[in-house]
Amino acid sequence: MIFSSIFTGLFMTVGFTALIYNYVLMGGNSGLFFLVWGGAFSLAGLYFHYHGTIGQIGWQ
């Protein structure tokens, strides 16, 4: 579970950083690139984190 938390934490960090870069630093004018990829990395990280850690606790 530790590896899952670290691995998905990296995905979420990259994704949320891209989203923050898009909206705060660029004012939302940088297009869909950072929005799509940032959202995809964030949601993938959240999904795998849930199924790798929290979902396993309920299963056990």
Residue, then its C-alpha position, 0 to 999 in steps of 0.5 A: m500500500i505504501f508504493s501505491s500511495i507514493f505512485t499515485g501521489l506523484f500522478m496527482t501532484v503532476g495533475f494538480t500542478a498542471l491544473i493550477y498552472n492553467y488557471v492561476l498562472m496563465g489565467g485559463n488562456s493556455g488552452l485545453f492541453f493543461l486542462v485535459w492532461g492535468g485532469a486526466f492525471s489527477l483523476a487517474g491518480l485518485y482512481f488508482h489511489y482509491h482502488g489501491t489503498i482504501g478499496q483494499i481495506g474494505w476488501q480485506 
